[in-house]
């Protein structure tokens, strides 16, 4: 058993979609969440920039004695996780675009992937697509404006729906029947995506539950799960505004006892 906290970080509040699943499956685990909102979005940054930002966060987590780190950002995973795993001994769990389940589930042989430029340019996306989707049609689209909407807490306004429609319509026109949300921010726009695609039979795939399952398995394998008697503590940090993060956390778990703090690294 290991009652040390789990560290989770993202370019902003998007990784809370992973935190949401984590508290469901592993309610006794204490969590430290870091949102690098001051540097959000990561999608247009260089690999060197993302590695530098990720390293600073990892160093902070190590100072807090975390036992495992979830890189709850597809772009940061694509750009930095290979480096982080070589440089640090602490276990890392990253985000992988859920191409495999989409490829297995599609009936029409056409799947859509929504992600950032950084994710599409990364090794993980290209290797996963080549391995699992070489015989199907994969349509990709950058979720332009999605991260900014979520960072503002704008999930279902007229502007949100309009932005989603502009991005999603080209994929819908291609005839996709599976849509992979390959950025942790995007699940917060689920209702807007559903509104835009309401006349189409479309399955939306959120990879967060699979990432949490991998986390659970890794902790079990290392005998590092928290004691079932432990009362979990949740600490949230941001390099930018705390407002949206506080609103999302409260909406997900209104009775949660948590601390929020602005912290530059």
C-alpha positions in Angstrom: 0.0 0.0 0.0 1.1 3.5 -0.7 -0.9 6.5 0.5 1.2 9.1 -1.4 -0.8 11.2 -3.9 -1.1 10.8 -7.6 0.0 13.8 -9.7 -2.1 14.8 -12.7 -1.2 17.6 -15.1 -2.6 19.2 -18.2 -2.1 22.4 -20.2 -5.2 23.6 -18.5 -8.5 22.3 -17.1 -8.9 19.6 -19.7 -7.2 16.9 -17.5 -10.1 17.3 -15.1 -12.0 14.9 -17.5 -9.4 12.3 -16.4 -9.6 13.4 -12.7 -13.4 12.9 -12.9 -13.0 9.3 -13.9 -10.2 8.7 -11.4 -12.2 9.8 -8.4 -15.0 7.4 -9.5 -12.8 4.3 -9.8 -10.2 5.1 -7.1 -12.0 7.2 -4.5 -9.3 6.6 -1.8 -6.5 8.1 -3.8 -5.2 11.6 -2.9 -4.6 13.7 -6.0 -2.5 16.8 -6.8 -3.7 18.4 -10.1 -1.7 21.1 -11.9 -3.2 23.2 -14.7 -0.7 25.1 -16.7 -3.3 27.5 -17.8 -0.9 30.5 -18.2 0.8 28.5 -21.0 -2.3 27.0 -22.5 -2.8 25.9 -25.2 0.1 23.4 -25.8 -1.1 22.4 -29.2 0.9 25.0 -31.2 4.1 24.9 -29.1 7.3 23.1 -30.1 8.3 19.8 -28.7 11.2 21.5 -26.8 8.9 24.0 -25.2 6.5 21.3 -24.1 9.3 19.2 -22.6 10.5 22.2 -20.7 7.1 23.0 -19.3 6.4 19.3 -18.5 9.7 19.0 -16.7 8.9 21.9 -14.4 5.6 20.3 -13.4 7.1 16.9 -12.9 9.8 18.4 -10.6 7.1 20.1 -8.6 5.2 16.8 -8.3 8.3 14.9 -7.1 8.8 17.6 -4.4 5.2 16.6 -3.3 6.2 12.9 -3.1 3.7 11.7 -5.7 3.8 8.0 -6.5 2.7 8.2 -10.1 2.1 10.9 -12.7 -0.7 11.0 -15.2 0.2 13.2 -18.2 -3.5 14.1 -18.8 -2.8 16.0 -22.0 -2.6 14.3 -25.4 -0.2 17.0 -26.7 2.2 16.8 -23.7 2.1 13.0 -23.9 3.0 13.1 -27.6 5.8 15.6 -27.1 7.3 14.7 -23.8 6.4 11.3 -22.3 9.3 9.4 -24.0 11.8 12.0 -22.5 10.1 11.9 -19.1 10.2 8.1 -18.9 13.9 8.1 -19.7 14.8 11.0 -17.4 12.7 10.0 -14.3 12.2 6.7 -12.5 8.6 7.5 -11.3 5.9 5.7 -13.3 4.0 7.8 -15.9 0.7 7.2 -17.6 0.0 9.1 -20.7 -2.9 9.7 -23.1 -3.2 7.7 -26.3 -5.7 8.6 -29.0 -8.4 5.9 -28.8 -7.9 4.8 -32.4 -8.0 1.1 -31.6 -11.6 1.0 -30.1 -12.8 3.3 -32.9 -11.3 1.0 -35.5 -12.9 -2.1 -33.9 -16.3 -0.5 -33.5 -16.8 1.2 -36.8 -19.4 -0.3 -39.1 -18.9 2.0 -42.0 -15.1 1.9 -41.9 -14.8 5.6 -41.4 -13.7 7.1 -38.1 -13.0 10.7 -37.1 -10.2 12.0 -34.8 -10.4 15.4 -33.1 -7.1 16.5 -31.6 -4.5 19.3 -31.6 -1.7 19.7 -34.1 0.8 18.5 -31.5 -1.1 15.2 -31.1 -1.4 14.5 -34.8 2.3 15.2 -35.3 3.3 12.8 -32.4 4.7 9.3 -32.6 1.9 7.8 -30.6 -0.9 8.8 -32.9 1.0 7.7 -36.1 2.1 4.4 -34.6 -1.4 3.6 -33.2 -3.1 4.6 -36.5 -0.7 2.4 -38.5 -1.2 -0.5 -36.2 -4.9 -0.5 -35.7 -6.5 1.5 -38.5 -4.4 0.7 -41.6 -7.5 -0.8 -43.3 -10.0 1.8 -42.5 -10.6 5.5 -43.4 -9.3 7.8 -40.7 -10.4 11.4 -41.0 -8.5 13.9 -38.8 -9.5 17.4 -37.7 -7.9 19.9 -35.4 -10.3 21.1 -32.8 -9.6 24.8 -33.4 -11.0 27.0 -30.7 -12.1 24.0 -28.5 -9.4 24.4 -25.8 -10.1 28.1 -25.5 -13.8 27.5 -25.0 -13.2 25.0 -22.2 -10.7 27.2 -20.5 -13.3 29.9 -20.4 -15.9 27.5 -19.0 -18.0 27.9 -22.2 -19.3 24.4 -22.9 -22.8 24.9 -24.4 -23.4 28.5 -25.5 -24.5 29.5 -29.0 -20.8 30.3 -29.6 -19.7 26.9 -28.4 -22.2 25.1 -30.6 -21.2 27.3 -33.6 -17.5 26.6 -33.1 -18.1 22.9 -32.7 -20.2 22.8 -35.8 -17.5 24.6 -37.9 -14.9 22.0 -36.8 -17.0 18.9 -36.8 -19.1 19.3 -40.0 -16.3 18.3 -42.3 -15.9 15.0 -40.4 -19.7 14.4 -40.4 -19.8 15.1 -44.2 -17.2 12.3 -44.6 -19.7 9.8 -43.1 -17.9 9.0 -39.8 -19.7 6.7 -37.3 -17.0 6.9 -34.6 -15.5 10.1 -33.2 -12.4 10.0 -31.0 -11.9 12.9 -28.6 -8.1 12.9 -28.6 -7.7 15.9 -26.3 -8.7 15.9 -22.6 -10.4 19.3 -23.0 -12.8 18.0 -25.6 -15.1 15.8 -23.4 -16.3 19.0 -21.7 -17.9 20.0 -25.1 -19.8 16.7 -25.3 -23.2 18.3 -25.2 -22.3 20.7 -27.9 -20.9 17.9 -30.0 -24.1 15.9 -29.4 -26.2 18.8 -30.5 -24.3 19.3 -33.7 -24.4 15.5 -34.5 -27.9 14.8 -33.3 -29.2 13.7 -36.7 -26.4 11.2 -37.2 -25.7 7.8 -35.5 -22.3 8.7 -34.0 -20.4 7.1 -31.1 -18.2 9.5 -29.2 -15.1 7.9 -27.6 -13.6 9.5 -24.5 -10.2 7.8 -23.7 -10.2 9.0 -20.0 -11.8 5.8 -18.5 -9.2 3.6 -20.3 -6.4 5.8 -18.9 -7.7 5.5 -15.4 -8.0 1.7 -15.8 -4.3 1.7 -16.9 -3.5 3.7 -13.8 -5.3 1.3 -11.5 -3.5 -1.7 -13.0 -0.1 0.0 -12.7 -0.7 0.8 -9.0 -1.9 -2.8 -8.4 1.1 -4.2 -10.1 3.4 -2.1 -7.9 1.4 -2.7 -4.7 0.9 1.1 -4.6 -2.9 1.5 -4.2 -4.0 3.7 -1.3 -5.3 2.1 1.8 -9.1 1.7 1.6 -9.4 3.5 4.9 -7.6 6.6 3.6 -9.6 9.8 3.2 -8.5 11.2 0.0 -7.1 14.8 -0.3 -7.4 16.9 -3.4 -5.2 19.8 -4.1 -5.5 21.9 -7.3 -2.9 24.3 -8.6 -3.0 26.5 -11.7 -0.4 28.8 -13.3 -3.3 31.0 -14.4 -6.9 31.7 -13.3 -8.6 29.3 -10.8 -12.2 30.3 -11.7 -13.0 27.7 -14.4 -11.2 24.9 -12.5 -13.2 25.6 -9.4 -16.4 25.7 -11.3 -15.7 22.3 -13.0 -14.6 20.6 -9.8 -17.7 21.8 -8.0 -20.0 20.7 -10.8 -18.3 17.2 -10.9 -18.3 16.7 -7.1 -20.2 19.5 -5.2 -19.3 18.0 -1.8 -15.6 17.5 -2.4 -13.3 19.1 0.2 -10.4 20.5 -1.9 -7.9 23.3 -1.9 -7.1 25.6 -4.8 -4.0 27.7 -5.3 -2.4 29.8 -8.0 1.2 28.6 -8.4 3.9 29.6 -11.0 6.6 27.1 -11.6 
